[in-house]
């Protein structure tokens, strides 16, 4: 199980890149003159694919976490292993999300959302269930899929402690079957929640983890180059679709999910081959990627309102405004990581699962203690 305890530094660096891709894709929406900026189309069309990279990375990480949890279940029992896994996933997502949600709620008093926003019941938004779209913390729509994936993993751990992947593969197979039925027979099957094809990106991440676990690194450069190229090419049909088609998530899986898997494989394989490791600064940004991801749109909305009230909009250069907004969003994410996320993971980790929860799910710090 040594590999399951490895801190994949390139994966952390890739998390940073994914977070920065998403952040830059949202720079040009909150200030009207920015929407006609020459860079908007390129940043927006490609940047949001950072989400797909995040999903593949999540599958990669959870594969290793469940491998370790299966060993723990044999020692401490499946209920205890289930509880530890569920508590760690809960602590990783909900406390910080609820803080951002609370801040966004207060901000809406000052900056009400556009009338086109789809409002959802507050409980659904708080629990991240049936919360697409999330009009309070807009970036949090992706967390709904993360929660579904974690829930399916936790239930598989509880009911199939010796065959954790049996339950997960059954769930993924169901998603695939439902998607095929909807596509081939044009059935009106909802594909936006538990049957969304985008959930199969987690399976791709698990597949990448299997390859890396087996030491497969021969095709790392080819995979990385092909993944980046296909990601850029895939932006064309996705931009044309605009999320309007009933099977948009299936199109996204094809255009961005598979290229993201190639990129994650290439990054991890380079580290496996000890030929390339990402800089420490990028790794640190990867540690803070969840805070950066959650806060940036909330910060952008407020920054745009401040710029407008200061009279900068239409006067100050648009590129400069975008740069300042991006730096403010990035800085807020880093401050959140340092003063909110890390203390929450440490404090709640000690209270609930009994040990601090690391910002990287594969750090040795969270490996099972000796008993």
C-alpha positions as CSV (number, residue, x, y, z in Angstrom):
1,X,0.0,0.0,0.0
2,X,3.0,2.3,-0.2
3,X,1.8,4.0,-3.4
4,X,-1.5,4.9,-1.7
5,X,0.4,7.0,0.8
6,X,2.4,8.9,-1.8
7,X,2.0,12.6,-2.1
8,X,1.7,13.1,-5.9
9,X,3.2,16.6,-6.2
10,X,2.4,16.8,-9.9
11,X,-1.2,16.2,-9.1
12,X,-1.2,19.0,-6.7
13,X,0.4,21.3,-9.3
14,X,-2.2,20.2,-11.8
15,X,-4.9,21.1,-9.3
16,X,-3.4,24.6,-9.2
17,X,-3.5,24.8,-13.0
18,X,-7.1,23.7,-13.0
19,X,-8.1,26.2,-10.4
20,X,-6.4,29.0,-12.3
21,X,-8.0,27.9,-15.5
22,X,-11.5,28.2,-13.9
23,X,-10.6,31.5,-12.2
24,X,-9.5,33.1,-15.5
25,X,-12.6,31.8,-17.3
26,X,-14.8,33.9,-15.0
27,X,-12.8,37.2,-15.2
28,X,-14.9,38.7,-18.0
29,X,-18.5,38.3,-16.8
30,X,-19.1,40.6,-13.9
31,X,-18.2,43.9,-15.7
32,X,-20.2,44.6,-18.9
33,X,-17.3,46.1,-20.9
34,X,-15.2,43.1,-20.2
35,X,-17.7,40.8,-22.0
36,X,-16.4,42.2,-25.3
37,X,-12.7,41.9,-24.3
38,X,-10.7,40.2,-27.0
39,X,-9.4,37.5,-24.5
40,X,-12.9,36.6,-23.2
41,X,-13.8,33.9,-25.8
42,X,-10.5,32.1,-25.4
43,X,-10.3,32.1,-21.7
44,X,-13.9,31.2,-21.3
45,X,-14.0,28.5,-23.9
46,X,-11.0,26.6,-22.6
47,X,-10.7,27.7,-18.9
48,X,-13.8,25.9,-17.7
49,X,-12.3,22.6,-18.7
50,X,-10.4,22.9,-15.4
51,X,-13.5,21.4,-13.8
52,X,-13.0,18.2,-15.8
53,X,-9.4,18.0,-14.7
54,X,-10.6,18.4,-11.1
55,X,-13.1,15.5,-11.6
56,X,-10.5,13.2,-13.0
57,X,-8.1,14.1,-10.2
58,X,-10.8,13.3,-7.7
59,X,-11.3,9.8,-9.2
60,X,-7.5,9.3,-9.1
61,X,-7.3,10.3,-5.4
62,X,-10.4,8.4,-4.2
63,X,-9.0,5.2,-5.8
64,X,-6.0,5.4,-3.6
65,X,-8.0,6.4,-0.6
66,X,-10.3,3.5,-0.9
67,X,-7.4,1.1,-1.4
68,X,-6.2,2.3,2.0
69,X,-9.7,2.2,3.5
70,X,-10.1,-1.4,2.4
71,X,-7.0,-2.3,4.4
72,X,-8.4,-0.3,7.4
73,X,-11.7,-2.1,7.2
74,X,-10.0,-5.4,7.8
75,X,-8.4,-4.0,11.0
76,X,-11.0,-1.7,12.5
77,X,-14.2,-2.9,10.8
78,X,-16.2,-1.7,7.9
79,X,-18.4,0.7,9.9
80,X,-15.4,2.4,11.4
81,X,-13.7,2.7,8.1
82,X,-17.0,4.0,6.5
83,X,-17.3,6.6,9.3
84,X,-13.7,7.8,8.9
85,X,-14.0,8.1,5.1
86,X,-17.4,9.9,5.3
87,X,-16.3,12.3,8.0
88,X,-13.1,13.2,6.1
89,X,-15.1,13.9,2.9
90,X,-17.6,15.9,4.8
91,X,-14.9,18.0,6.5
92,X,-13.1,18.6,3.2
93,X,-16.2,20.0,1.5
94,X,-19.0,21.4,3.7
95,X,-17.5,23.6,6.5
96,X,-15.7,25.9,4.1
97,X,-18.5,25.8,1.6
98,X,-21.0,26.9,4.3
99,X,-18.8,29.8,5.2
100,X,-18.6,31.0,1.6
101,X,-22.4,30.3,1.2
102,X,-23.0,32.5,4.3
103,X,-20.9,35.4,2.9
104,X,-22.6,35.1,-0.5
105,X,-26.0,35.2,1.2
106,X,-25.1,38.5,3.0
107,X,-23.7,39.9,-0.3
108,X,-27.0,39.1,-2.1
109,X,-28.6,41.7,0.1
110,X,-26.4,44.3,-1.5
111,X,-26.0,42.7,-4.9
112,X,-29.1,40.7,-5.8
113,X,-28.7,38.1,-8.4
114,X,-29.8,38.6,-12.0
115,X,-33.4,37.8,-12.7
116,X,-32.3,35.0,-15.1
117,X,-30.7,33.0,-12.2
118,X,-32.6,29.8,-11.3
119,X,-33.3,29.9,-7.6
120,X,-33.3,26.7,-5.6
121,X,-34.5,25.7,-2.1
122,X,-32.0,26.8,0.5
123,X,-31.7,23.3,2.1
124,X,-30.8,21.8,-1.3
125,X,-28.1,24.4,-1.8
126,X,-26.7,23.9,1.7
127,X,-26.6,20.1,1.3
128,X,-25.3,20.3,-2.3
129,X,-28.1,17.9,-3.4
130,X,-30.2,18.8,-6.5
131,X,-28.3,22.1,-6.4
132,X,-27.7,22.8,-10.1
133,X,-27.3,25.6,-10.7
134,X,-26.1,27.2,-7.5
135,X,-27.1,30.8,-7.6
136,X,-25.3,31.8,-4.4
137,X,-21.9,30.1,-4.8
138,X,-21.9,29.7,-8.6
139,X,-18.8,27.5,-8.8
140,X,-20.2,25.1,-6.3
141,X,-22.4,23.3,-8.9
142,X,-19.5,20.9,-9.4
143,X,-19.6,20.0,-5.7
144,X,-22.9,18.3,-6.2
145,X,-21.2,15.7,-8.4
146,X,-18.4,15.4,-6.0
147,X,-20.9,14.7,-3.2
148,X,-22.7,12.0,-5.3
149,X,-19.3,10.4,-6.0
150,X,-18.3,10.4,-2.4
151,X,-21.7,9.0,-1.3
152,X,-21.5,6.2,-3.8
153,X,-18.0,5.4,-2.6
154,X,-18.9,5.5,1.0
155,X,-21.9,3.2,0.5
156,X,-19.8,0.8,-1.5
157,X,-17.3,0.8,1.4
158,X,-20.1,0.0,3.8
159,X,-21.9,-2.8,1.9
160,X,-18.9,-4.2,-0.1
161,X,-16.0,-3.8,2.3
162,X,-13.9,-6.4,0.5
163,X,-15.0,-5.4,-2.9
164,X,-15.4,-1.6,-2.7
165,X,-15.2,-1.2,-6.5
166,X,-18.1,-3.6,-7.1
167,X,-20.6,-1.0,-5.9
168,X,-18.9,1.9,-7.7
169,X,-18.6,0.0,-11.0
170,X,-22.2,-0.9,-10.7
171,X,-23.1,2.8,-10.3
172,X,-20.9,3.8,-13.2
173,X,-22.3,1.1,-15.4
174,X,-25.9,2.3,-14.6
175,X,-24.9,5.8,-15.6
176,X,-23.4,4.5,-18.9
177,X,-26.5,2.4,-19.7
178,X,-28.9,5.2,-19.0
179,X,-26.8,7.6,-21.1
180,X,-26.7,5.2,-24.0
181,X,-30.5,4.6,-23.8
182,X,-31.2,8.3,-23.7
183,X,-28.8,9.0,-26.7
184,X,-29.7,6.0,-28.9
185,X,-33.5,5.9,-28.3
186,X,-33.9,9.6,-27.7
187,X,-35.6,8.9,-24.4
188,X,-36.5,11.8,-22.1
189,X,-34.3,10.6,-19.2
190,X,-32.9,13.3,-17.0
191,X,-29.1,13.3,-17.3
192,X,-28.2,16.2,-15.0
193,X,-27.9,14.7,-11.6
194,X,-27.1,11.1,-10.5
195,X,-27.2,9.9,-14.1
196,X,-25.1,12.7,-15.5
197,X,-22.5,11.3,-18.0
198,X,-19.9,13.8,-16.5
199,X,-19.8,11.6,-13.5
200,X,-17.9,9.1,-15.6
201,X,-14.9,11.4,-15.4
202,X,-14.4,10.1,-11.9
203,X,-14.2,6.6,-13.3
204,X,-11.6,7.8,-15.8
205,X,-9.5,9.1,-12.9
206,X,-9.7,5.8,-11.2
207,X,-8.5,4.1,-14.4
208,X,-5.6,6.5,-14.5
209,X,-4.8,5.6,-10.9
210,X,-4.7,1.9,-11.9
211,X,-2.2,2.5,-14.6
212,X,0.0,4.6,-12.3
213,X,-0.2,2.0,-9.6
214,X,1.1,-0.6,-12.1
215,X,4.1,1.7,-12.9
216,X,3.0,2.5,-16.4
217,X,4.8,5.7,-17.5
218,X,6.0,5.0,-21.0
219,X,3.5,7.2,-22.8
220,X,3.6,10.1,-20.5
221,X,4.8,12.7,-23.0
222,X,2.5,11.5,-25.7
223,X,-0.4,11.4,-23.3
224,X,0.2,14.9,-22.0
225,X,0.7,16.5,-25.4
226,X,-2.4,14.7,-26.9
227,X,-4.5,15.6,-23.8
228,X,-3.7,19.3,-24.1
229,X,-4.3,19.3,-27.9
230,X,-7.6,17.4,-27.6
231,X,-8.7,19.7,-24.7
232,X,-8.2,22.8,-27.0
233,X,-9.9,21.1,-29.9
234,X,-12.8,19.9,-27.8
235,X,-13.5,23.5,-26.8
236,X,-14.8,24.2,-30.3
237,X,-17.9,21.9,-30.3
238,X,-18.6,22.6,-26.6
239,X,-18.5,26.3,-27.2
240,X,-20.9,25.8,-30.2
241,X,-23.2,23.7,-28.1
242,X,-23.3,26.2,-25.2
243,X,-24.8,23.7,-22.8
244,X,-28.1,23.7,-24.6
245,X,-28.2,20.1,-25.9
246,X,-29.9,17.4,-23.7
247,X,-26.7,15.4,-23.9
248,X,-24.3,18.2,-23.2
249,X,-22.6,16.3,-20.4
250,X,-22.0,13.4,-22.7
251,X,-20.4,15.8,-25.2
252,X,-18.3,17.3,-22.4
253,X,-17.2,13.8,-21.3
254,X,-16.0,13.1,-24.9
255,X,-14.4,16.5,-25.6
256,X,-12.9,17.3,-22.2
257,X,-13.2,14.2,-19.9
258,X,-10.9,11.9,-21.9
259,X,-8.3,14.6,-22.7
260,X,-8.3,15.5,-18.9
261,X,-7.6,11.8,-18.2
262,X,-4.6,11.9,-20.6
263,X,-3.3,15.1,-18.9
264,X,-3.6,13.6,-15.4
265,X,-2.0,10.4,-16.5
266,X,0.9,12.3,-18.1
267,X,1.5,14.5,-15.1
268,X,1.4,11.6,-12.6
269,X,3.6,9.4,-14.9
270,X,6.3,12.1,-15.2
271,X,6.6,12.1,-11.4
272,X,6.5,8.3,-11.4
273,X,9.4,8.3,-13.8
274,X,11.1,11.0,-11.6
275,X,11.8,13.1,-14.7
276,X,9.6,16.2,-14.0
277,X,8.2,17.6,-10.8
278,X,6.1,20.8,-10.7
279,X,7.5,23.8,-8.7
280,X,6.8,24.2,-5.0
281,X,4.9,27.4,-5.6
282,X,2.5,25.6,-7.9
283,X,2.1,22.7,-5.4
284,X,1.2,25.3,-2.7
285,X,-1.4,26.8,-5.0
286,X,-2.7,23.2,-5.5
287,X,-3.1,22.9,-1.7
288,X,-5.1,26.1,-1.7
289,X,-7.1,25.2,-4.9
290,X,-10.3,24.4,-3.1
291,X,-10.4,27.8,-1.4
292,X,-9.4,29.5,-4.6
293,X,-12.1,27.7,-6.5
294,X,-14.9,28.4,-4.0
295,X,-14.2,32.0,-3.4
296,X,-13.2,33.4,-6.7
297,X,-16.7,34.1,-8.2
298,X,-18.0,35.5,-5.0
299,X,-15.0,37.8,-4.8
300,X,-15.3,38.8,-8.5
301,X,-18.9,39.9,-8.0
302,X,-18.1,42.1,-5.1
303,X,-14.9,43.5,-6.8
304,X,-16.9,44.3,-9.9
305,X,-19.4,46.3,-7.8
306,X,-16.7,48.2,-6.0
307,X,-15.0,49.0,-9.3
308,X,-18.3,50.3,-10.6
309,X,-18.9,52.5,-7.6
310,X,-15.4,53.9,-7.8
311,X,-16.1,55.0,-11.3
312,X,-13.3,52.8,-12.8
313,X,-15.6,50.9,-15.3
314,X,-15.2,52.4,-18.7
315,X,-12.3,54.5,-17.6
316,X,-9.6,52.2,-16.4
317,X,-8.2,49.8,-19.0
318,X,-10.2,46.6,-19.1
319,X,-7.2,44.3,-19.1
320,X,-5.9,46.1,-16.0
321,X,-9.3,45.7,-14.2
322,X,-9.3,42.0,-15.1
323,X,-5.8,41.6,-13.8
324,X,-6.6,43.3,-10.5
325,X,-9.8,41.3,-10.1
326,X,-7.9,38.1,-10.7
327,X,-5.2,39.0,-8.2
328,X,-7.9,39.9,-5.6
329,X,-9.7,36.6,-6.2
330,X,-6.4,34.6,-6.0
331,X,-5.4,36.5,-2.8
332,X,-8.7,35.9,-1.1
333,X,-8.4,32.2,-1.9
334,X,-4.9,32.0,-0.4
335,X,-6.0,33.9,2.7
336,X,-8.9,31.5,3.1
337,X,-6.6,28.5,2.8
338,X,-4.3,29.9,5.4
339,X,-6.7,31.2,8.0
340,X,-9.9,29.2,7.3
341,X,-9.4,25.9,5.4
342,X,-6.3,24.6,7.2
343,X,-7.6,25.4,10.7
344,X,-11.0,23.8,9.9
345,X,-9.4,20.7,8.5
346,X,-7.1,20.4,11.5
347,X,-9.6,21.2,14.2
348,X,-12.6,19.3,12.9
349,X,-10.4,16.4,11.9
350,X,-9.3,16.0,15.5
351,X,-12.9,16.1,16.7
352,X,-14.6,13.9,14.2
353,X,-12.4,11.3,12.5
354,X,-9.9,11.6,15.3
355,X,-6.9,13.1,13.3
356,X,-6.3,16.2,11.2
357,X,-7.5,16.1,7.6
358,X,-4.8,17.0,5.2
359,X,-5.3,19.3,2.2
360,X,-3.9,16.6,0.0
361,X,-5.8,13.3,0.3
362,X,-2.7,11.3,-0.4
363,X,-0.4,12.8,2.2
364,X,1.2,10.4,4.6
365,X,-0.2,12.5,7.4
366,X,-3.6,10.9,7.0
367,X,-2.5,7.4,6.5
368,X,-3.9,4.8,9.0
369,X,-2.1,5.0,12.3
370,X,-0.3,2.0,13.7
371,X,-2.5,0.0,16.0
